[in-house]
Amino acid sequence: MNYSYLLEKIRSSAFSPEPFEHIYIRDLFSEGDFAMITSAPEIAIHKMESDVQLLETLFQKGYDIIDFPGCIEDAAKYITWHRDRESINTVTNTACEGFGMTVRLKAAQSPVIAMLNQFLSSREFQSTLADKFNLNLNDTYFDAGIQKYLDGYEISPHPDIRRKALTFMVNINPTADSEAQDHHTHYLKFRPEHDHVRVFWEKNPRLDRCWVPWAWCDTWKIQRENNSMVIFSPSNVTMHGVKTNYDHLKGQRTQLYGNLWYHRNPARTGPEWEDFLIERRGWLKAAALRGKLTSPVQAFISGRLGNRATN
């Protein structure tokens, strides 16, 4: 099986400007290839009777639980929470309301998936991504794989940390009704009253970016389509997030997911979303907030970060 036709699809795709610059490719794989991928035994995991059976099956199919944003790695804790969400009152980030679990395929069991993984790890694929976004591949390292995200997975709106040079996501969901399920990636923009966060990130490129509450953003686009690919290079405006609520026993949210990471981290830890909560007094009107942003916000954050915000 030869996936080289995907390279030309990426090279020839136009950039979409909204809600931020990205590439969106519909029908990435040919109809026949996509049918083979989504029917492979590692992908098509259906009709599980319980969370325990689902996890046991995933392990048997070659998946491992991974450390992933918005998730926990403790299977017993996850099962307990998923059975009774009030039993464990915890989140992985204060901008979120819950947590999930992500597994990555570590060992392919079928030829079609083995060849797909081989293609993803190829220098040609990685170079095509880097060239499309004018990145020097030698400045980065690649990380990608097939992932399943169990119910409860949530990562609130965020633009990605500065060390990430590029990210891509391909929906390879195995269920026929996947597009109707509530587990897809949202692409968003800041609401005007919270756009000062974006401005702060622009003025402080050596401080990292953070997750923010859902209420601070509006969804412009949801990547529902199966066999679709989104690619973008993170910036101060590449807001995206996921909040899942679906029956993973019938079939799981499944993606080809990958990133290019800079070898050198260009930023240090920055403020969290709570640090941007500013009391708007009479003179601090919304219209003036952009122009006067660095004064009240940086004065507050400098105390939290040891007066390093503008270094």
KEMARNU-991962 format. One record per atom (N, C-alpha, C): y, z, x; residue in three letters. Coordinates in steps of 0.02 Angstrom, whole numbers, plus 50000, padded with zeros to 5 digits. Each point is the difference from the previous one (the first is absolute). Example, Ala and Ser with C-alpha at 12.3 -4.5 7.8 and 13.67 -1.06 7.14 Angstrom:
<sites>
497165039050660ALA 500595000049955ALA 500605000050045ALA 500534996449982SER 500595000350042SER 500555003749961SER 
</sites>
This chain:
<sites>
499415000050042MET 500595000049958MET 500625000050044MET 500474995649985ASN 500594999150042ASN 500625001849959ASN 500375005050024TYR 500605002249964TYR 500644997350032TYR 499944995250044SER 500594997650037SER 500524996949953SER 499814997849940TYR 500494997249954TYR 500525005249978TYR 499845006450008LEU 500475005249982LEU 500614999950047LEU 499894998050062LEU 500544999950049LEU 500564995349978LEU 499814994149977GLU 500504995249978GLU 500365002449937GLU 499645003549957LYS 500335002749940LYS 500555004950020LYS 499865004150050ILE 500505004850023ILE 500584996350033ILE 499844995350044ARG 500524996350036ARG 500474996349953ARG 499744997249947SER 500394995749956SER 500335003849942SER 499875006449993SER 500275003849944SER 500745001450009SER 500374999449946ALA 500725001650002ALA 500105007549990ALA 500565002450026PHE 500175007049991PHE 500335001149932PHE 499795005349966SER 500325002049938SER 500535005350015SER 500604999549970PRO 500545004750018PRO 500005006649963PRO 499685000449942GLU 500055005949958GLU 499335003449990GLU 499995006749999PRO 500565004550009PRO 500215000950073PRO 499614996950045PHE 500164999750071PHE 499614994150029PHE 500164997950061GLU 499684994150028GLU 499265001250011GLU 499594995749971HIS 499285000650007HIS 499684993349984HIS 499364999550016ILE 499614994149982ILE 499505002149946ILE 499964996049948TYR 499525001349946TYR 499584993649991TYR 499355000750010ILE 499554994349995ILE 499505001249943ILE 500024995749951ARG 499505000249946ARG 499394995950021ARG 499425001949972ASP 499384996250014ASP 499904998950075ASP 500015005450037LEU 499944999650073LEU 499354996750020LEU 499455002849977PHE 499354997150015PHE 499824994549950PHE 499594995450021SER 499744995049953SER 499605003649946SER 499924996949944GLU 499635003149944GLU 499305002050020GLU 499664995750038GLY 499325001550021GLY 499975005750050GLY 500465000050049ASP 500015005450049ASP 500155006649967ASP 500485000049954PHE 500205006349968PHE 499425002849958PHE 499644995649967ALA 499435002349959ALA 499475003150045ALA 499884997150058MET 499505002850047MET 500235006850028MET 500645000550014ILE 500275006350028ILE 499945005649948ILE 500244998749940THR 500025005349949THR 499325001749971THR 499514995750011SER 499325001549976SER 499565002850055SER 500265000550062ALA 499615002850055ALA 499835007349984ALA 499425002550022PRO 499795006749981PRO 500475005550025PRO 500384998850054GLU 500475005050024GLU 500625000549955GLU 500144994749963ILE 500604999749958ILE 499845001649927ILE 499484996949974ALA 499835000649929ALA 499605006349986ALA 500345005649998ILE 499695006549987ILE 500215002149930ILE 499544999549952HIS 500145000949929HIS 499555005349969HIS 500205002249941LYS 499585004049955LYS 499725006350034LYS 500425003550035MET 499805006450028MET 500025005449946MET 499575004950006GLU 499955005249949GLU 500465006050014GLU 500195000950063SER 500415005850018SER 500364998750066SER 500485004250015ASP 500354999550064ASP 499525001150059ASP 499535004549991VAL 499515001350053VAL 499594993750013VAL 499764996849947GLN 499604993950010GLN 500434994550031GLN 500634999549979LEU 500444994950028LEU 500095001050075LEU 500155006050021LEU 500105001350071LEU 499364998950040LEU 499435002149973GLU 499364998950035GLU 499874992650008GLU 500164996149948THR 499904992850003THR 500474996850051THR 500625002150000LEU 500484997450048LEU 499775001350072LEU 499755006050013PHE 499755001650067PHE 499404995650017PHE 499564998949952GLN 499414995850012GLN 500204992750014GLN 500554997849970LYS 500244993250009LYS 500404999050063LYS 500105005450039GLY 500344999350064GLY 500715002450002GLY 500235003649949TYR 500685002549998TYR 500045007150030TYR 500585001650028ASP 500155006750022ASP 500675002149970ASP 500075006549986ILE 500645002749979ILE 500484999750060ILE 500614997949988ILE 500484999450055ILE 500625004249986ILE 500345001750053ASP 500655003349996ASP 500514994749980ASP 500285000649940PHE 500444994849975PHE 500555003349959PHE 500624997450005PRO 500555003149962PRO 499855000649926PRO 500175005649970GLY 499895001249929GLY 499305002349983GLY 499605001650052CYS 499305001549988CYS 499785006350036CYS 499435002749978ILE 499675005450037ILE 499334997450024ILE 499705003650047GLU 499364997950028GLU 499425004549979GLU 500155005349965ASP 499495004949979ASP 499694997649934ASP 499394997350004ALA 499674997149941ALA 499895005249945ALA 499785006050020ALA 499875005249950ALA 500645002049964ALA 500545000650038LYS 500645001849970LYS 500244994549953LYS 499914993850020TYR 500204994549957TYR 499604999949935TYR 499355000950005ILE 499584999949940ILE 500205005649952ILE 500135005950027THR 500215005649959THR 500664998549965THR 500484997450038TRP 500654998349971TRP 499934994549948TRP 499594995150013HIS 499934994449953HIS 499665002149935HIS 499585005050004ARG 499665002649940ARG 500495004149958ARG 500425003850033ASP 500475004349966ASP 500645000350041ASP 500474995749984ARG 500594999150042ARG 500445006150004ARG 499905004749955GLU 500385006250002GLU 499695005050048GLU 499394998650023SER 499645004950040SER 500285000650071SER 500294994650025ILE 500295000050067ILE 500714997349994ILE 500475004350005ASN 500704998149991ASN 500304998450068ASN 499894993950023THR 500254998150066THR 500144992650001THR 500434998050046VAL 500174993050011VAL 500044998950075VAL 499984993750021THR 500064998550071THR 500724999050021THR 500454999149951ASN 500704999050014ASN 500395002549939ASN 500565003450011THR 500365002949944THR 500314994849954THR 500024993750021ALA 500264994749957ALA 499464997449952ALA 499385002650007CYS 499444997749960CYS 499775005549952CYS 499574998049952GLU 499745004749951GLU 499255001150009GLU 499684996450044GLY 499285000750008GLY 499774997150066GLY 499354999250006PHE 499724997050061PHE 499364996449982PHE 499774995950045GLY 499384996449990GLY 499585000150062GLY 499574995150005MET 499574999450059MET 499924992650015MET 500044998250064THR 499924993150021THR 499404999550047THR 499604994849990VAL 499434998750044VAL 500084993150029VAL 499784999250063ARG 500034993550033ARG 499304997950020ARG 499864993649992LEU 499354997450019LEU 499944999750075LEU 499535003850027LYS 499905000450073LYS 499454995450024LYS 499544998449955ALA 499424995950021ALA 499824995249943ALA 500134993650010ALA 499824994949950ALA 499254999549994ALA 499774998849938GLN 499284999349987GLN 499814992949979GLN 500494995949984SER 499854993149978SER 500364995150046SER 499724994050009PRO 500314995150045PRO 500714998149980PRO 500134999549935VAL 500674997849978VAL 500535005150020VAL 499855006349995ILE 500485005250018ILE 500055000750076ILE 499444999250035ALA 500025000250073ALA 500444994450027ALA 499964994149971MET 500414994450023MET 500745001149982MET 500125003049942LEU 500685001449981LEU 500325005050048LEU 499635005250018ASN 500265004950048ASN 500124996850069ASN 499564995550018GLN 500084996550064GLN 500644995849999GLN 500134996749943PHE 500624996149995PHE 500625004450004PHE 499995005849966LEU 500575004550001LEU 500155002450070LEU 499485000950040SER 500105002650068SER 500154994650051SER 500034993749977SER 500114994550047SER 500724999750025SER 500074997950061ARG 500674999250030ARG 500404994749962ARG 499674994949975GLU 500354994749965GLU 500325002549936GLU 499655004149963PHE 500275002949938PHE 500605004550016PHE 499925004350049GLN 500535004650018GLN 500614996250027GLN 499904994850038SER 500564996150027SER 500374996449943SER 499634997749951THR 500314996649943THR 500465004749963THR 499785006149989LEU 500425005049967LEU 500635001450042LEU 499895001350064ALA 500575001750044ALA 500504994350005ALA 499764993950008ASP 500454994350006ASP 500404998949936ASP 499705001149944LYS 500354999049936LYS 500595004749993LYS 499955005950030PHE 500545004949994PHE 500375001050066PHE 499934995050045ASN 500365000050064ASN 499895006550040ASN 499385002250001LEU 499825005950038LEU 499624997950063LEU 500095003850053ASN 499624998950062ASN 499355003849994ASN 499454996549994LEU 499355003249990LEU 499835004850056LEU 500244998550060ASN 499845004350058ASN 500355006849996ASN 500505000649957ASP 500345006449990ASP 499655004449949ASP 499454997449972THR 499685003549944THR 499255000650011THR 499705004349959TYR 499275000149994TYR 499824999449926TYR 499394997849986PHE 499804998249932PHE 499505005049972PHE 500075001449936ASP 499555004549966ASP 499904997349929ASP 499374998749981ALA 499884997049934ALA 499285001549978ALA 499884999149936GLY 499335000949974GLY 499984999549925GLY 499405000749973ILE 499895000149927ILE 500025007249977ILE 500435001449951GLN 500095006949977GLN 499925000449925GLN 499745005849977LYS 499975001749929LYS 500395006449990LYS 500405000249947TYR 500445005649986TYR 499775003149934TYR 499785006350003LEU 499735003249940LEU 500565002649956LEU 499825001449938ASP 500485002249950ASP 500405006050024ASP 500655000049985GLY 500445005350022GLY 500414998350061GLY 499794994750035TYR 500384998050060TYR 500734998749981TYR 500445003050038GLU 500714999149987GLU 500395000250066GLU 500444995250008ILE 500495000250053ILE 500664997849969ILE 500475004549998SER 500634998749964SER 500414994850038SER 500544997449969PRO 500394994750033PRO 500215001850071PRO 499914995250044HIS 500155000950071HIS 500064993150032HIS 500364999350055PRO 500084993550033PRO 499544998950059PRO 499595005050017ASP 499565000450060ASP 500405002650059ASP 499645003350044ILE 500315002950059ILE 500194994450049ILE 500455001650046ARG 500284994950044ARG 499504997350050ARG 499465003650013ARG 499514997550048ARG 499594994249971ARG 499994999349935LYS 499614994649970LYS 500404993550003LYS 499714994950029ALA 500344993650009ALA 499864995149943ALA 499425000549970LEU 499814995449946LEU 499435003249960LEU 499984998449936THR 499455002349958THR 499794994549953THR 499364999849983PHE 499764995249950PHE 499485003349955PHE 499984997649938MET 499525002549950MET 499744994249959MET 499344999749992VAL 499684994849960VAL 499565003449948VAL 500124998649937ASN 499595002849947ASN 499334996449995ASN 499465003850011ILE 499324997249992ILE 499615004549953ILE 500315001549943ASN 499695004649952ASN 499394996849967ASN 499455003849992PRO 499384997249976PRO 499924999749925PRO 500475002949961THR 499925000149928THR 500424994549967THR 499744997349946ALA 500334994549966ALA 500665002149969ALA 500075006349982ASP 500615002349968ASP 500475003750048ASP 499934998750064SER 500385003950050SER 500754999349991SER 500244994249979GLU 500714999049994GLU 500325004449946GLU 499595002249953ALA 500245004449946ALA 499985007350019ALA 499685001650056GLN 499925007050020GLN 500645002850031GLN 500065006649998ASP 500605003350025ASP 499865002650071ASP 499984995250047HIS 499875002050070HIS 500314995250050HIS 500534996549980HIS 500274994750042HIS 500635002250037HIS 500174996250053THR 500595001450040THR 500634997949965THR 500495004649998HIS 500674998649973HIS 500464998350059HIS 500434995049989TYR 500524998250049TYR 500675001649966TYR 500425003950035LEU 500565003249966LEU 500664999350037LEU 500545002249966LYS 500665000550029LYS 500285006949982LYS 500425002650046PHE 500355006249984PHE 500464999149940PHE 500035005049958ARG 500525000149948ARG 500675001350035ARG 500554997549971PRO 500655000550033PRO 500195007150020PRO 499825004849960GLU 500205006950015GLU 499605003150058GLU 499484996450023HIS 499615002450057HIS 500014995250059HIS 500434995049997ASP 500024995050053ASP 500285002950065ASP 500305005949997HIS 500255003250061HIS 499445001450049HIS 499385000649975VAL 499435001250045VAL 499894993950044VAL 500014994149969ARG 499934993750038ARG 500564999450052ARG 500615001749981VAL 500574999550046VAL 499905004850059VAL 499765005949986PHE 499875004850054PHE 499494997150049PHE 499464997149974TRP 499504997050045TRP 500314994550042TRP 500444996049971GLU 500324994650038GLU 500445002850056GLU 500345005549987LYS 500475002850049LYS 499655004350052LYS 499365001549989ASN 499645004550046ASN 499324996850019ASN 500014994650037PRO 499384996450015PRO 499515003950044PRO 500215005450030ARG 499555003950043ARG 499685005849961ARG 500165000649935LEU 499665004949958LEU 499544996449952LEU 499435002949986ASP 499514996549959ASP 500165000449926ASP 499684995649963ARG 500084999749927ARG 499475004249965ARG 500115001549936CYS 499575004649964CYS 499824997349931CYS 499545003649968TRP 499844998749929TRP 500565003149957TRP 500104997049941VAL 500495002849953VAL 499695000449931VAL 500285003849954PRO 499735000549932PRO 500044993449963PRO 499534999149954TRP 499984993949960TRP 500664999049961TRP 500295005549977ALA 500614999649959ALA 500604997250038ALA 499954999550066TRP 500554997450040TRP 500004992350004TRP 499474996849974CYS 499924992850007CYS 499834996749934CYS 500094993549998ASP 499784995949944ASP 499504994850024ASP 499474999149962THR 499504994950017THR 500254993149982THR 499954995550048TRP 500194993049989TRP 499394995549993TRP 499455002150028LYS 499414995650002LYS 499395004350011LYS 499444998249968ILE 499375003450009ILE 499484994850021ILE 499635001450052GLN 499504995350026GLN 499345000949961GLN 499994997349939ARG 499415000749958ARG 499474994650013ARG 500214994150020GLU 499554994350003GLU 499445001050051GLU 499404998949977ASN 499445000150047ASN 500044993750044ASN 499735000650061ASN 500024994550048ASN 500724998250019ASN 500455005049999SER 500694998950022SER 500115003850065SER 500474997450040MET 500165003050065MET 500755001250004MET 500205005950023VAL 500695001650014VAL 500055001750075VAL 500514997350033ILE 500135001450070ILE 500745001450008ILE 500185005150038PHE 500705001250015PHE 500065003950065PHE 500584999650029SER 500175003950059SER 500455005749978SER 499785006350009PRO 500385005649974PRO 500725000350025PRO 500445001949955SER 500715000950015SER 500265005749957SER 500645000949998ASN 500295005549960ASN 499984998749925ASN 499804994049980VAL 500004998349928VAL 499304998449973VAL 499495000350041THR 499334997849978THR 499655005649961THR 500295002149944MET 499745005549961MET 499384997849961MET 499465003850007HIS 499394998649962HIS 499625006649990HIS 499575000149951GLY 499635006149985GLY 499434998549952GLY 499555004949995VAL 499414999349957VAL 499875006849967VAL 499824999849936LYS 499795006049964LYS 499434998049953LYS 499405002150017THR 499414997549963THR 499785004849945THR 499764996949946ASN 499715003749944ASN 499514995449966ASN 499375000150022TYR 499514995349974TYR 499305002750009TYR 499514996649970ASP 499305002250003ASP 499664996750060ASP 499955003550055HIS 499714997050060HIS 499244999649997HIS 499695003049949LEU 499274999449993LEU 499804993049978LEU 500454996449968LYS 499864993249977LYS 500154994850054LYS 500395001850049GLY 500204995450053GLY 500625002750033GLY 500074999050065GLN 500525003350038GLN 500564995250021GLN 500605002850006ARG 500554996250030ARG 499814998350071ARG 499964993550015THR 499744997850065THR 500484994950031THR 500145000950064GLN 500474995650034GLN 499764998350071GLN 500214994250022LEU 500064998750072LEU 500675002850019LEU 500015004750045TYR 500635003450017TYR 500075000250076TYR 500604998550024GLY 500095000150072GLY 500735000550021GLY 500095001850065ASN 500675000950028ASN 500024997650072ASN 500594998150021LEU 500184999650071LEU 500435006050015LEU 499835003750053TRP 500375005950020TRP 500304998950069TRP 500635002250009TYR 500304999750066TYR 499655005050046TYR 499894998050062HIS 499715004650049HIS 500465005950011HIS 500644998750000ARG 500495005350014ARG 500355001949935ARG 500015006449987ASN 500325002549939ASN 500764999750009ASN 500354996249958PRO 500734999350009PRO 500405005749970PRO 499685004849966ALA 500375005349966ALA 499635006650005ALA 500375005349991ARG 499715006749995ARG 500035002349928ARG 499715005749986THR 499985002649932THR 500695000549970THR 500074997749939GLY 500645000249965GLY 499985004749940GLY 500534999949961PRO 500045004449942PRO 499504998149945PRO 499805005049960GLU 499604998849941GLU 500464999149940GLU 499704998049944TRP 500424998149943TRP 500435005849975TRP 499765006250006GLU 500395005749977GLU 500665000750039GLU 500014997550061ASP 500615000550040ASP 500564995449975ASP 499834995449957PHE 500514995449974PHE 500295002349933PHE 499805005949978LEU 500275002649937LEU 500695002850014LEU 500514996449976ILE 500695001850014ILE 500345002049935ILE 500355005650000GLU 500385002049942GLU 500644995849998GLU 500104996549946ARG 500584995549996ARG 500595003749970ARG 500455002250043ARG 500605003349977ARG 500514994749978ARG 500575002449974GLY 500484995549970GLY 500214994350045GLY 500105001450064TRP 500244994850045TRP 499454995450024TRP 499365001949989LEU 499444996050025LEU 499734995749943LEU 500384995149980LYS 499814995549946LYS 499484995050024LYS 499634997249952ALA 499494995050018ALA 500304994150036ALA 500594997849980ALA 500314994250032ALA 500185001450072ALA 500145006350016ALA 500225001750067ALA 499425002250044ALA 499415001049970LEU 499445002850037LEU 499794995750058LEU 499994993549990ARG 499784995550054ARG 500465000750061ARG 500654999749989GLY 500465000250056GLY 500025006650036GLY 499885005549965LYS 500055006650030LYS 499325003050013LYS 499484996049996LEU 499325002550003LEU 499865004150062LEU 500184997550059THR 499785003250061THR 500295006950009THR 500575001449969SER 500305006650009SER 499605005549966SER 499905000049932PRO 499645005549969PRO 499265000150015PRO 499674994250002VAL 499284999850010VAL 499825002050071VAL 500334997150049GLN 499825001550069GLN 500185007250018GLN 500525002649971ALA 500175007050014ALA 499445004549976ALA 499714998349943PHE 499455004049973PHE 499374999250041PHE 499844993750016ILE 499374998750034ILE 500025002250073ILE 500594999950031SER 500035002150069SER 499785007250009SER 500135004049949GLY 499775006950003GLY 499255000549995GLY 499684995449964ARG 499285000149992ARG 499654997350062ARG 500334995550035LEU 499674996750057LEU 500305002050067LEU 500355005650000GLY 500265002450064GLY 500564995850027GLY 500434997649955ASN 500594996150020ASN 499824993850039ASN 499454996649977ARG 499774994150036ARG 500084993749959ARG 500285000449940ALA 499994994349953ALA 500334993850027ALA 500515000750041THR 500364994050024THR 499894998750073THR 499535003550033ASN 499874998850071ASN 499674993350011ASN 
</sites>
